[in-house]
Amino acid sequence: MGRRGAMNADVLDTQLVAYLGLRDALGFQTRAEKLILPEFVAYVNAQQHSRPIRAQMALEWACQASTHRGPSGAARRLSMARGFLRYLQASAPDTEVPVPGLLPTPRRPKPYLFTPIQITALFEAAQASRPRGSLRPHTLSSVLGLLASTGLRVGEAVRLQIDDVKLDLDPPQLHILETKFHKSRMAPLHPSTAEHLRYYHLILTDFFGGSSGKVLTAAAGEAILGPWLGRVCNRPFTIGSGSMASCFVSYACPARLTSSFVPCTTTFIGIILSISACWS
């Protein structure tokens, strides 16, 4: 390896393979790193750089102009390079690691909170959607109710499978599988929400002679939510009616606080401040 921290191309490539392998073994999701970090290594190699890697080089690489990414992309690239350089530092102590905060990260937009009057208007518009007599009004109103009463993300609601809906459990619940950061969780359902989902399932059966695999899509998996929901959900938002806390507390009486109910309780606590639990 020569002087402390100096690396040739072959050594750097080998170190990258070892780093990604270690991340995989520890259970991290490395799909993005496997795409981006080889670009960083190629950039360093292209500089014919025989000296230890400096933080400035990583910063320059991350900030390279591109039509495919914005400021947040540069910050993310630098963060990935930082992790790799920290790993390199163990075997090449002169390697410099960029300090956090060199690049600004965009602030997430503030969620828009729908008022009860706006929620009512959304439901009425969904139920009046055309064509009349089709599945569309039922699906639109059902997905809005599900978002309002559970706090699900739009994509989570649309991807729900029939087998993910556990209406016969106590309490009724949804199993949200492999969602953000590839995590899964349970979402408790208020009895009024569970009752509406049973009703919607009957409607699906009437339309198709049997339900499709997904809860909120039409036959053959063809989504009917489409642009309508896109217009409603084009920015972060929260919808709810009534008080989720009061509904939950009234349902989670001491007799229900069994071991099977505890995971649902902990799931609820994470979303108690922003949504409601009763079907509107």
N, C-alpha and C positions, 0 to 999 in steps of 0.2 A: 504494500500500500504506500510505501515511501514515507514522506514526512507526515506528521500527525494531521489527519483530516484530508490529505490529498487522495483523490480516488481517480482511477481510470474508468473508461466506459464500462468495461466488463464487470468490474467490482461494483459499480453503481447499479448496474442492471441486476446483479446477483442480490444485492442488498434490498432492492425493491421487491423482488420475488419473495425474499424471506420476510419482509415486512408485511406484505399482503397475505402471505400464508399464515403469519402469526395472528393477524386481525381476523382472518377466517376462522382459525382454531378457537379464538376467544368468543366467537359468536357474533361479531360485528357484521353489518351489511356493508360489503365493499364494492358493490357494483359501480358506483360513481368513481371511487378511487382507482379501480382497475382501468377505467377509461381516461381519467385525467392525469394521474401521476406518471404514466409512461410519457406523456407529453412534457412534463416537467423534466424528467430524466433526459429525454431527447434534447430539450433546450439547453440543459447544462452540458451535455456531451457536445452539442454543436458549438459551444463557446470554446471548445478545446481547452477546457479549464483544468489545469493540473494543480491548482492551489485549493485549499479548503473552501467549501461552498459558503458564500456569504449571504446574509439576510437580504441584502440589496438585490442580489440576483433572483431570489425567490419573489421579491416584491415586483421586480420588473417583469418577470414571467407572468405573474398573476394579473398584472395590469395591461397586458398586451391588448391592443385594440381588436375587437371582434364584433361582427354584426349579429352574433348568436347569443350574446349575453350582455347584461347590464352591470351596474355597480355591485349588485348583490352577488353576481357570478364571480367577480374578481375577489371579493371577500371570501367566498367559499373555496375558490382555488387556493388562495393563500393559506386558509385554514388546513386544507389537506396537505399542502407542502410542509406546513409547520409540524404536523404529526409525523411525517416521514423524516424530516430533518432532526426531530427530537430523537427518533429511533437511531438515526445515523450517528448522532452525537455520542452514543454509548461506545461505538467502536472507532470513531474519529472525533476526538474531543474538541478539535478546533473548528468543527462545523458550527456555523451560527444559526440560531433559531430565531425567526422573526417574532417580535413580541406581539401579544394580542393587541387589537385596537388600531393597527396601522391603517386599516381601510374601514370606512364607515359601512355599517350594515343598515339597509333601509328599515325604518320602523314599520311594523305591521299596522295596517289601517284599523281605526277604531271600529268595532262592530256596530252595526246599525240595529237598534232595538225597535221592533215593531210594537206599536201601541195596540191595546185590545180592539180599538175601532178598526185599525188597519188590518189586523188579523181576521176580523169578521168579514171585512171587504175582500180579502184574499180568498177565504172559504167560499163566499158567495160567487166570486168570479170563477173559481174552480168548478163549482157545482153547475154553473150556467154555461160552461164551455161547450163547444160544439165538436162533433155532430151530436145532436140530441139522441138519446137512446143507445149511445155507444158506451164503451168502457172508459173513455177518456175522462168524463167528469168525476167518475168514482175514483179513478187512479189519482188524478190531480188533488182532489180533496183529501184522499187517504194519505198521500205522501206529505202534504202540508200538515195534517194532523199528527203524523208520526214525528215529523221534525219538531213540532211545537211541544209535544208531550214527552219526548225522550232526549232531545238535544243531539240527535244523530247528525253527522255531516250528510250533505246531500248525496255524495257518492256512496256512503255506507247504506243509506236507505235504498238507493236504486239497486245496489248489488245484493240485497238480502235474498237468500234462498228460502224456500218453504221450510227446509229442515232447520234453519236458523231461528225459527219462530217457535218458542216453547210456551204455548198457551196453557198447557195442562199442568205446568209446574206451579209451585206456590212459593213466591209470587210468580205470575207470568213474566217471561223475560225474553229478550232477544240475545242471541249470541253473535257478536260482531267479530268476525274472524279476519285476521291478517290485514288490519287497517293501517293507520298512520304509524310509521316506524315499525311496520310488520308486527304490531302487537294485537292481541285479541282481548276482548272484555265482554262482560255481561251488562245489559241495560235493562233494569227493571221496568215493567209496564204497570201502569195504573189499571185497575179492572175495567174502567170505561174505555181505555185504549185497546185492551185485549178484546173486549166485546166488539168494537168496531172492526178490528182485524178479522175476527171470525165472520162478521157480516160481509166484509170485502172478499174473503175467501169463498163464500157461497156465491157471490156475484161472478167471480172468476170461473167457478165450476159451471154456472149457468151459461156463461158465454162460450166456454170451450169444451164443455163436457168433461172437465177435469182441469186442475190447475197446472200452470206451467212451472218450470223450475224456480223462476224468480218471483218474488212476492209482488213487486210493483211494475212488472212489465207485461206486455201482451204476448200472444202466442208466438212460439218459435224464438223467444227471447228478444223480440223487436221492441225497443223502448218507445213508449208513447209520451214520455214526459217532455223530451226534446226542448225546443227553444222557449216554450212557455216558462219552464222552471229556470232556464238560463237567464231570462229577463228578471225574474224575481230574485235570483240568487247570484247576481253578478258582482256582489261584494260581500264581505263577511257580515253576517247578520244573525240575530237571535230572535226567535218568535216564541211566544208563550202566552197563556191566558190563565188568570187566577194565580194562585201561589203554589209553586211546586212543593215548597217546604211543608205547607199545611196539609196538602194532599198526601204527601209521603208519610208525615208523622201520624196522620189518622189511619193510614193503612198499616204502618209498621208498629202495631201495638205489641206489648210485651209477649203475647202468646205466639207472635210470628217470628220473634228474634231467635230463630234456630240457626244451627251451623250453616244450613243451606242459604239462609237469608243474609248472613254477614257479608259475603262478597258483593251482593247487590247493594247493601248499605254503603260500603266503601266506595262503590262506583258512583252512587248518588251524591255522596259528599263532595266529589270533585266537580259536580255541575249544579250544586244547589243554588248558587247565587244568581244564575242567569236564565233559567228556563222554568217552565211549569210542568206539572205531571198529569193534569187531568185533560181528558179529551174535551175539546171545546164544542 
